[in-house]
Amino acid sequence: MANGNVDFIKNILFTDESTFPLHGRHNPSVARYWSRDNEHKVYAARTQYPQKLNVWAGLVGDHIIVPFFIEGNLNGHKYLNILQNDVIPSLQQLDNVQFGSIWFQQDGCPAHNSRQVKEYLNAQFPNRVISICGTLTWPLRSPD
């Protein structure tokens, strides 16, 4: 994996999406609670609010990949469009980052595991995908 490269972590593009309600209240349905004592801890909450903003963002080395906004709920088709039209072009324009050495990390969101997304990421990052179905498997119960 890292092949003794002490700067390996600087070559990982850490990514995630989040939903922000636009009414000023915290939405606990987007938070995850992990506990060794109670693995089934949940909080009842409404999962859908009329006004919300979905945002994708990434970090690689000391670069922030500008946030991209997602209209509606994220699905495989929307995620693939963001990757093709926003994420990859942004990565390719970064100074001091070698695109061919970047590892792409994503969590287990169902949209990340659509066939088209997996094929596209494997073509862009051959043997350098950290995901549920990637070169490196995303750990179960990760506190992401």
PyMOL commands that place a pseudoatom at each C-alpha (Angstrom):
pseudoatom trace, name=CA, resn=MET, resi=1, chain=A, elem=C, hetatm=0, pos=[0.000, 0.000, 0.000]
pseudoatom trace, name=CA, resn=ALA, resi=2, chain=A, elem=C, hetatm=0, pos=[2.233, 2.819, 1.215]
pseudoatom trace, name=CA, resn=ASN, resi=3, chain=A, elem=C, hetatm=0, pos=[5.460, 1.077, 0.077]
pseudoatom trace, name=CA, resn=GLY, resi=4, chain=A, elem=C, hetatm=0, pos=[7.425, 2.836, 2.797]
pseudoatom trace, name=CA, resn=ASN, resi=5, chain=A, elem=C, hetatm=0, pos=[6.273, 6.274, 1.631]
pseudoatom trace, name=CA, resn=VAL, resi=6, chain=A, elem=C, hetatm=0, pos=[6.203, 8.515, 4.721]
pseudoatom trace, name=CA, resn=ASP, resi=7, chain=A, elem=C, hetatm=0, pos=[4.048, 11.029, 2.818]
pseudoatom trace, name=CA, resn=PHE, resi=8, chain=A, elem=C, hetatm=0, pos=[1.445, 8.406, 1.865]
pseudoatom trace, name=CA, resn=ILE, resi=9, chain=A, elem=C, hetatm=0, pos=[-1.337, 10.059, 3.873]
pseudoatom trace, name=CA, resn=LYS, resi=10, chain=A, elem=C, hetatm=0, pos=[-0.769, 13.307, 1.946]
pseudoatom trace, name=CA, resn=ASN, resi=11, chain=A, elem=C, hetatm=0, pos=[-1.797, 11.429, -1.210]
pseudoatom trace, name=CA, resn=ILE, resi=12, chain=A, elem=C, hetatm=0, pos=[-5.214, 10.343, 0.063]
pseudoatom trace, name=CA, resn=LEU, resi=13, chain=A, elem=C, hetatm=0, pos=[-8.201, 12.360, -1.108]
pseudoatom trace, name=CA, resn=PHE, resi=14, chain=A, elem=C, hetatm=0, pos=[-10.553, 12.179, 1.891]
pseudoatom trace, name=CA, resn=THR, resi=15, chain=A, elem=C, hetatm=0, pos=[-14.136, 12.810, 0.755]
pseudoatom trace, name=CA, resn=ASP, resi=16, chain=A, elem=C, hetatm=0, pos=[-17.591, 13.016, 2.277]
pseudoatom trace, name=CA, resn=GLU, resi=17, chain=A, elem=C, hetatm=0, pos=[-21.020, 14.509, 1.822]
pseudoatom trace, name=CA, resn=SER, resi=18, chain=A, elem=C, hetatm=0, pos=[-23.233, 16.119, 4.407]
pseudoatom trace, name=CA, resn=THR, resi=19, chain=A, elem=C, hetatm=0, pos=[-26.750, 17.487, 4.595]
pseudoatom trace, name=CA, resn=PHE, resi=20, chain=A, elem=C, hetatm=0, pos=[-27.329, 20.874, 6.175]
pseudoatom trace, name=CA, resn=PRO, resi=21, chain=A, elem=C, hetatm=0, pos=[-30.856, 21.948, 7.126]
pseudoatom trace, name=CA, resn=LEU, resi=22, chain=A, elem=C, hetatm=0, pos=[-31.655, 25.515, 6.140]
pseudoatom trace, name=CA, resn=HIS, resi=23, chain=A, elem=C, hetatm=0, pos=[-34.071, 26.240, 8.973]
pseudoatom trace, name=CA, resn=GLY, resi=24, chain=A, elem=C, hetatm=0, pos=[-31.435, 26.789, 11.667]
pseudoatom trace, name=CA, resn=ARG, resi=25, chain=A, elem=C, hetatm=0, pos=[-31.994, 23.595, 13.656]
pseudoatom trace, name=CA, resn=HIS, resi=26, chain=A, elem=C, hetatm=0, pos=[-29.569, 20.705, 13.915]
pseudoatom trace, name=CA, resn=ASN, resi=27, chain=A, elem=C, hetatm=0, pos=[-30.688, 17.553, 12.143]
pseudoatom trace, name=CA, resn=PRO, resi=28, chain=A, elem=C, hetatm=0, pos=[-29.578, 14.614, 14.331]
pseudoatom trace, name=CA, resn=SER, resi=29, chain=A, elem=C, hetatm=0, pos=[-30.474, 12.132, 11.584]
pseudoatom trace, name=CA, resn=VAL, resi=30, chain=A, elem=C, hetatm=0, pos=[-27.215, 12.981, 9.800]
pseudoatom trace, name=CA, resn=ALA, resi=31, chain=A, elem=C, hetatm=0, pos=[-25.130, 12.295, 12.914]
pseudoatom trace, name=CA, resn=ARG, resi=32, chain=A, elem=C, hetatm=0, pos=[-23.856, 8.832, 13.796]
pseudoatom trace, name=CA, resn=TYR, resi=33, chain=A, elem=C, hetatm=0, pos=[-23.311, 7.672, 17.341]
pseudoatom trace, name=CA, resn=TRP, resi=34, chain=A, elem=C, hetatm=0, pos=[-20.773, 4.930, 18.060]
pseudoatom trace, name=CA, resn=SER, resi=35, chain=A, elem=C, hetatm=0, pos=[-20.462, 3.356, 21.452]
pseudoatom trace, name=CA, resn=ARG, resi=36, chain=A, elem=C, hetatm=0, pos=[-18.744, 0.246, 22.790]
pseudoatom trace, name=CA, resn=ASP, resi=37, chain=A, elem=C, hetatm=0, pos=[-21.398, 0.032, 25.518]
pseudoatom trace, name=CA, resn=ASN, resi=38, chain=A, elem=C, hetatm=0, pos=[-24.530, 0.379, 23.371]
pseudoatom trace, name=CA, resn=GLU, resi=39, chain=A, elem=C, hetatm=0, pos=[-24.007, -0.506, 19.724]
pseudoatom trace, name=CA, resn=HIS, resi=40, chain=A, elem=C, hetatm=0, pos=[-27.674, 0.148, 18.960]
pseudoatom trace, name=CA, resn=LYS, resi=41, chain=A, elem=C, hetatm=0, pos=[-27.873, 3.709, 20.251]
pseudoatom trace, name=CA, resn=VAL, resi=42, chain=A, elem=C, hetatm=0, pos=[-30.147, 5.769, 18.021]
pseudoatom trace, name=CA, resn=TYR, resi=43, chain=A, elem=C, hetatm=0, pos=[-32.069, 8.986, 18.308]
pseudoatom trace, name=CA, resn=ALA, resi=44, chain=A, elem=C, hetatm=0, pos=[-35.506, 9.331, 16.828]
pseudoatom trace, name=CA, resn=ALA, resi=45, chain=A, elem=C, hetatm=0, pos=[-35.651, 12.230, 14.430]
pseudoatom trace, name=CA, resn=ARG, resi=46, chain=A, elem=C, hetatm=0, pos=[-37.451, 13.351, 11.324]
pseudoatom trace, name=CA, resn=THR, resi=47, chain=A, elem=C, hetatm=0, pos=[-35.251, 12.432, 8.393]
pseudoatom trace, name=CA, resn=GLN, resi=48, chain=A, elem=C, hetatm=0, pos=[-36.626, 14.840, 5.811]
pseudoatom trace, name=CA, resn=TYR, resi=49, chain=A, elem=C, hetatm=0, pos=[-36.953, 18.605, 6.028]
pseudoatom trace, name=CA, resn=PRO, resi=50, chain=A, elem=C, hetatm=0, pos=[-38.368, 20.752, 3.231]
pseudoatom trace, name=CA, resn=GLN, resi=51, chain=A, elem=C, hetatm=0, pos=[-35.262, 22.903, 2.905]
pseudoatom trace, name=CA, resn=LYS, resi=52, chain=A, elem=C, hetatm=0, pos=[-31.805, 21.388, 3.000]
pseudoatom trace, name=CA, resn=LEU, resi=53, chain=A, elem=C, hetatm=0, pos=[-28.452, 21.667, 1.307]
pseudoatom trace, name=CA, resn=ASN, resi=54, chain=A, elem=C, hetatm=0, pos=[-26.338, 18.636, 0.385]
pseudoatom trace, name=CA, resn=VAL, resi=55, chain=A, elem=C, hetatm=0, pos=[-22.623, 19.305, 0.035]
pseudoatom trace, name=CA, resn=TRP, resi=56, chain=A, elem=C, hetatm=0, pos=[-19.639, 17.223, -1.156]
pseudoatom trace, name=CA, resn=ALA, resi=57, chain=A, elem=C, hetatm=0, pos=[-16.102, 18.230, -0.139]
pseudoatom trace, name=CA, resn=GLY, resi=58, chain=A, elem=C, hetatm=0, pos=[-12.641, 16.698, -0.134]
pseudoatom trace, name=CA, resn=LEU, resi=59, chain=A, elem=C, hetatm=0, pos=[-9.178, 17.118, 1.365]
pseudoatom trace, name=CA, resn=VAL, resi=60, chain=A, elem=C, hetatm=0, pos=[-5.895, 15.989, -0.168]
pseudoatom trace, name=CA, resn=GLY, resi=61, chain=A, elem=C, hetatm=0, pos=[-2.565, 16.940, 1.408]
pseudoatom trace, name=CA, resn=ASP, resi=62, chain=A, elem=C, hetatm=0, pos=[-2.929, 20.595, 2.355]
pseudoatom trace, name=CA, resn=HIS, resi=63, chain=A, elem=C, hetatm=0, pos=[-5.553, 21.296, -0.336]
pseudoatom trace, name=CA, resn=ILE, resi=64, chain=A, elem=C, hetatm=0, pos=[-9.290, 21.640, 0.158]
pseudoatom trace, name=CA, resn=ILE, resi=65, chain=A, elem=C, hetatm=0, pos=[-11.326, 20.602, -2.849]
pseudoatom trace, name=CA, resn=VAL, resi=66, chain=A, elem=C, hetatm=0, pos=[-13.998, 23.269, -3.030]
pseudoatom trace, name=CA, resn=PRO, resi=67, chain=A, elem=C, hetatm=0, pos=[-17.437, 22.113, -1.934]
pseudoatom trace, name=CA, resn=PHE, resi=68, chain=A, elem=C, hetatm=0, pos=[-19.870, 21.008, -4.605]
pseudoatom trace, name=CA, resn=PHE, resi=69, chain=A, elem=C, hetatm=0, pos=[-23.578, 21.298, -3.994]
pseudoatom trace, name=CA, resn=ILE, resi=70, chain=A, elem=C, hetatm=0, pos=[-25.995, 18.452, -4.704]
pseudoatom trace, name=CA, resn=GLU, resi=71, chain=A, elem=C, hetatm=0, pos=[-29.603, 19.145, -5.596]
pseudoatom trace, name=CA, resn=GLY, resi=72, chain=A, elem=C, hetatm=0, pos=[-32.024, 16.717, -3.996]
pseudoatom trace, name=CA, resn=ASN, resi=73, chain=A, elem=C, hetatm=0, pos=[-30.949, 13.351, -2.669]
pseudoatom trace, name=CA, resn=LEU, resi=74, chain=A, elem=C, hetatm=0, pos=[-27.659, 11.832, -3.769]
pseudoatom trace, name=CA, resn=ASN, resi=75, chain=A, elem=C, hetatm=0, pos=[-27.826, 8.829, -6.097]
pseudoatom trace, name=CA, resn=GLY, resi=76, chain=A, elem=C, hetatm=0, pos=[-25.296, 7.021, -8.277]
pseudoatom trace, name=CA, resn=HIS, resi=77, chain=A, elem=C, hetatm=0, pos=[-26.029, 9.115, -11.374]
pseudoatom trace, name=CA, resn=LYS, resi=78, chain=A, elem=C, hetatm=0, pos=[-25.650, 12.448, -9.540]
pseudoatom trace, name=CA, resn=TYR, resi=79, chain=A, elem=C, hetatm=0, pos=[-22.494, 11.260, -7.804]
pseudoatom trace, name=CA, resn=LEU, resi=80, chain=A, elem=C, hetatm=0, pos=[-20.940, 10.147, -11.097]
pseudoatom trace, name=CA, resn=ASN, resi=81, chain=A, elem=C, hetatm=0, pos=[-21.713, 13.578, -12.615]
pseudoatom trace, name=CA, resn=ILE, resi=82, chain=A, elem=C, hetatm=0, pos=[-20.038, 15.340, -9.690]
pseudoatom trace, name=CA, resn=LEU, resi=83, chain=A, elem=C, hetatm=0, pos=[-16.979, 13.114, -10.028]
pseudoatom trace, name=CA, resn=GLN, resi=84, chain=A, elem=C, hetatm=0, pos=[-16.691, 13.606, -13.796]
pseudoatom trace, name=CA, resn=ASN, resi=85, chain=A, elem=C, hetatm=0, pos=[-17.547, 17.299, -14.038]
pseudoatom trace, name=CA, resn=ASP, resi=86, chain=A, elem=C, hetatm=0, pos=[-16.285, 18.742, -10.760]
pseudoatom trace, name=CA, resn=VAL, resi=87, chain=A, elem=C, hetatm=0, pos=[-14.056, 16.527, -8.606]
pseudoatom trace, name=CA, resn=ILE, resi=88, chain=A, elem=C, hetatm=0, pos=[-11.624, 15.075, -11.156]
pseudoatom trace, name=CA, resn=PRO, resi=89, chain=A, elem=C, hetatm=0, pos=[-11.111, 18.374, -13.048]
pseudoatom trace, name=CA, resn=SER, resi=90, chain=A, elem=C, hetatm=0, pos=[-10.469, 20.128, -9.706]
pseudoatom trace, name=CA, resn=LEU, resi=91, chain=A, elem=C, hetatm=0, pos=[-7.904, 17.511, -8.712]
pseudoatom trace, name=CA, resn=GLN, resi=92, chain=A, elem=C, hetatm=0, pos=[-6.127, 17.755, -12.047]
pseudoatom trace, name=CA, resn=GLN, resi=93, chain=A, elem=C, hetatm=0, pos=[-5.697, 21.520, -11.598]
pseudoatom trace, name=CA, resn=LEU, resi=94, chain=A, elem=C, hetatm=0, pos=[-4.047, 21.345, -8.163]
pseudoatom trace, name=CA, resn=ASP, resi=95, chain=A, elem=C, hetatm=0, pos=[-0.458, 22.528, -7.895]
pseudoatom trace, name=CA, resn=ASN, resi=96, chain=A, elem=C, hetatm=0, pos=[2.080, 20.222, -6.223]
pseudoatom trace, name=CA, resn=VAL, resi=97, chain=A, elem=C, hetatm=0, pos=[-0.271, 17.206, -6.409]
pseudoatom trace, name=CA, resn=GLN, resi=98, chain=A, elem=C, hetatm=0, pos=[0.498, 14.305, -8.737]
pseudoatom trace, name=CA, resn=PHE, resi=99, chain=A, elem=C, hetatm=0, pos=[-2.871, 12.978, -9.916]
pseudoatom trace, name=CA, resn=GLY, resi=100, chain=A, elem=C, hetatm=0, pos=[-1.371, 9.538, -10.631]
pseudoatom trace, name=CA, resn=SER, resi=101, chain=A, elem=C, hetatm=0, pos=[-0.398, 9.058, -6.987]
pseudoatom trace, name=CA, resn=ILE, resi=102, chain=A, elem=C, hetatm=0, pos=[-3.706, 10.072, -5.368]
pseudoatom trace, name=CA, resn=TRP, resi=103, chain=A, elem=C, hetatm=0, pos=[-5.738, 7.475, -3.483]
pseudoatom trace, name=CA, resn=PHE, resi=104, chain=A, elem=C, hetatm=0, pos=[-9.500, 8.178, -3.529]
pseudoatom trace, name=CA, resn=GLN, resi=105, chain=A, elem=C, hetatm=0, pos=[-11.306, 7.549, -0.220]
pseudoatom trace, name=CA, resn=GLN, resi=106, chain=A, elem=C, hetatm=0, pos=[-15.079, 7.397, 0.215]
pseudoatom trace, name=CA, resn=ASP, resi=107, chain=A, elem=C, hetatm=0, pos=[-17.411, 5.847, 2.762]
pseudoatom trace, name=CA, resn=GLY, resi=108, chain=A, elem=C, hetatm=0, pos=[-20.146, 3.265, 2.277]
pseudoatom trace, name=CA, resn=CYS, resi=109, chain=A, elem=C, hetatm=0, pos=[-22.883, 5.539, 0.929]
pseudoatom trace, name=CA, resn=PRO, resi=110, chain=A, elem=C, hetatm=0, pos=[-25.021, 3.490, -1.510]
pseudoatom trace, name=CA, resn=ALA, resi=111, chain=A, elem=C, hetatm=0, pos=[-24.454, 6.054, -4.288]
pseudoatom trace, name=CA, resn=HIS, resi=112, chain=A, elem=C, hetatm=0, pos=[-20.701, 5.400, -4.036]
pseudoatom trace, name=CA, resn=ASN, resi=113, chain=A, elem=C, hetatm=0, pos=[-21.203, 1.734, -4.854]
pseudoatom trace, name=CA, resn=SER, resi=114, chain=A, elem=C, hetatm=0, pos=[-23.196, 1.996, -8.068]
pseudoatom trace, name=CA, resn=ARG, resi=115, chain=A, elem=C, hetatm=0, pos=[-21.652, 0.036, -10.932]
pseudoatom trace, name=CA, resn=GLN, resi=116, chain=A, elem=C, hetatm=0, pos=[-20.924, 3.172, -13.006]
pseudoatom trace, name=CA, resn=VAL, resi=117, chain=A, elem=C, hetatm=0, pos=[-19.223, 4.956, -10.100]
pseudoatom trace, name=CA, resn=LYS, resi=118, chain=A, elem=C, hetatm=0, pos=[-17.044, 1.942, -9.262]
pseudoatom trace, name=CA, resn=GLU, resi=119, chain=A, elem=C, hetatm=0, pos=[-15.997, 1.554, -12.918]
pseudoatom trace, name=CA, resn=TYR, resi=120, chain=A, elem=C, hetatm=0, pos=[-15.219, 5.261, -13.259]
pseudoatom trace, name=CA, resn=LEU, resi=121, chain=A, elem=C, hetatm=0, pos=[-13.180, 5.434, -10.046]
pseudoatom trace, name=CA, resn=ASN, resi=122, chain=A, elem=C, hetatm=0, pos=[-11.252, 2.274, -10.937]
pseudoatom trace, name=CA, resn=ALA, resi=123, chain=A, elem=C, hetatm=0, pos=[-10.372, 3.829, -14.304]
pseudoatom trace, name=CA, resn=GLN, resi=124, chain=A, elem=C, hetatm=0, pos=[-9.285, 7.150, -12.745]
pseudoatom trace, name=CA, resn=PHE, resi=125, chain=A, elem=C, hetatm=0, pos=[-7.539, 5.638, -9.696]
pseudoatom trace, name=CA, resn=PRO, resi=126, chain=A, elem=C, hetatm=0, pos=[-6.415, 2.120, -10.703]
pseudoatom trace, name=CA, resn=ASN, resi=127, chain=A, elem=C, hetatm=0, pos=[-5.748, 0.086, -7.545]
pseudoatom trace, name=CA, resn=ARG, resi=128, chain=A, elem=C, hetatm=0, pos=[-6.010, 3.283, -5.452]
pseudoatom trace, name=CA, resn=VAL, resi=129, chain=A, elem=C, hetatm=0, pos=[-9.614, 3.366, -4.169]
pseudoatom trace, name=CA, resn=ILE, resi=130, chain=A, elem=C, hetatm=0, pos=[-10.474, 3.154, -0.475]
pseudoatom trace, name=CA, resn=SER, resi=131, chain=A, elem=C, hetatm=0, pos=[-14.150, 2.189, -0.286]
pseudoatom trace, name=CA, resn=ILE, resi=132, chain=A, elem=C, hetatm=0, pos=[-16.546, -0.634, 0.552]
pseudoatom trace, name=CA, resn=CYS, resi=133, chain=A, elem=C, hetatm=0, pos=[-15.667, -2.234, -2.809]
pseudoatom trace, name=CA, resn=GLY, resi=134, chain=A, elem=C, hetatm=0, pos=[-12.238, -0.633, -3.300]
pseudoatom trace, name=CA, resn=THR, resi=135, chain=A, elem=C, hetatm=0, pos=[-8.611, -1.715, -3.343]
pseudoatom trace, name=CA, resn=LEU, resi=136, chain=A, elem=C, hetatm=0, pos=[-8.560, -1.057, 0.402]
pseudoatom trace, name=CA, resn=THR, resi=137, chain=A, elem=C, hetatm=0, pos=[-11.808, -1.915, 2.143]
pseudoatom trace, name=CA, resn=TRP, resi=138, chain=A, elem=C, hetatm=0, pos=[-13.503, 0.845, 4.107]
pseudoatom trace, name=CA, resn=PRO, resi=139, chain=A, elem=C, hetatm=0, pos=[-13.710, -0.485, 7.692]
pseudoatom trace, name=CA, resn=LEU, resi=140, chain=A, elem=C, hetatm=0, pos=[-17.071, -1.580, 9.035]
pseudoatom trace, name=CA, resn=ARG, resi=141, chain=A, elem=C, hetatm=0, pos=[-18.521, 0.673, 11.748]
pseudoatom trace, name=CA, resn=SER, resi=142, chain=A, elem=C, hetatm=0, pos=[-16.094, 3.405, 10.835]
pseudoatom trace, name=CA, resn=PRO, resi=143, chain=A, elem=C, hetatm=0, pos=[-16.824, 6.564, 12.844]
pseudoatom trace, name=CA, resn=ASP, resi=144, chain=A, elem=C, hetatm=0, pos=[-16.818, 8.605, 9.624]
for i in range(1, 144): cmd.bond("trace and resi %d" % i, "trace and resi %d" % (i + 1))
show_as sticks, trace
zoom trace
